[in-house]
Amino acid sequence: MSLSQSASPKTKVPFEQAYEVYHYAESLCSQMVRIACEEKEIAWGSRPIMLQEVSKDGNNLSEHYLSVNPRGTVPTLVHEGTPVYDSFEIIKYLDAQNADSGERLYPDDAALRSGIEAWVNETALFDDGEFGKSLGMAIPMLSAPLIKHCLKQQSLWQIWSGFRAHPISSRRKGFRLLRLFPIPDKVIARAARTTARALVHIEKTLAESDDWLLGPFTQADVMLMAHFHRLEDVALGGLLTGDTLPHTAAYWQRLQQRPSYQAAVLDFHDEAWRQAISAVFGDRDSPMSSLVQSEIARHKPS
Ligand SMILES: N[C@@H](CCC(=O)N[C@@H](CS)C(=O)NCC(=O)O)C(=O)O
């Protein structure tokens, strides 16, 4: 089974700048690609997209955007008219095309590449992946209460018709179910356990490197920067401060100090998403916080 559509033949799309990114301000995968552009010091044209699950005015399933990305997901990189899909592939593509500019995010060194690949597998959001299995497939589940809140701002009719054309059948169904029914506890609990295990793995890895995840700053750090930001959005940011995971807490501080965090993440806020965060969590910790904490305690080396 192919987890990526990057290998499919692509039709050229109109373009004005060499690099254009179709993206949604608050999407995890869009953040990853914007961070990579900043780290690579690449000038890019912004093509903002609104997601149907965030607003009734969403245009990711419009005829126009489906002609750019037939799966209707963001981000898409368009390089001189050629679309490139999947954030984790886009980052490698940007790095290969601009090897001499900015940070080397996916260096030639074979050992480093295999380390990066393992972290890409852990942190990527695969279109057809199993939700809850890895950090990349768990974080969207932890975000589900925010998406549910946004979906509830839309009428049942808007949901029904809005998602009718979603090219990914599991999402066509999933967004409608999320609008109608409570999120099953066991789904969220699995995501919380996976997140805890991944954080302990990150902590152990950092204990040996104490700089970036694999030594030099790479694609793995780009992807984690976006995930950690999302943990804050879902009121689990407390896991990244204090003494629970000290190496991870210090690493998160270092990540936030990189100019790319400001330029590619903090500078791209969307009102509907921010409003969902304050409506769902306010100033409270996530109800998942204690479960994640106890799982961390179970897996953490004493
Ligand atoms: N494999 C893709 C996943 C992209 C993806 O699922 N993006 C989300 C936002 S983070 C999206 O577009 N959601 C809209 C939808 O599924 O309708 C990637 O890595 O870029």
The ligand as a Gaussian input file, in Angstrom:
#p B3LYP/6-31G(d) Opt

LIG

0 1
 N        0.275000      13.276000       4.054000
 C       -0.074000      14.660000       4.044000
 C       -1.224000      14.906000       5.021000
 C       -1.790000      16.268000       4.836000
 C       -2.994000      16.494000       5.720000
 O       -3.714000      15.576000       6.104000
 N       -3.209000      17.766000       6.006000
 C       -4.351000      18.149000       6.808000
 C       -4.009000      19.370000       7.627000
 S       -2.613000      19.043000       8.676000
 C       -5.492000      18.487000       5.864000
 O       -5.264000      18.955000       4.772000
 N       -6.728000      18.246000       6.290000
 C       -7.851000      18.556000       5.476000
 C       -8.663000      17.378000       5.104000
 O       -8.258000      16.243000       5.309000
 O       -9.740000      17.582000       4.568000
 C        1.130000      15.534000       4.368000
 O        2.049000      15.022000       5.008000
 O        1.183000      16.678000       3.947000

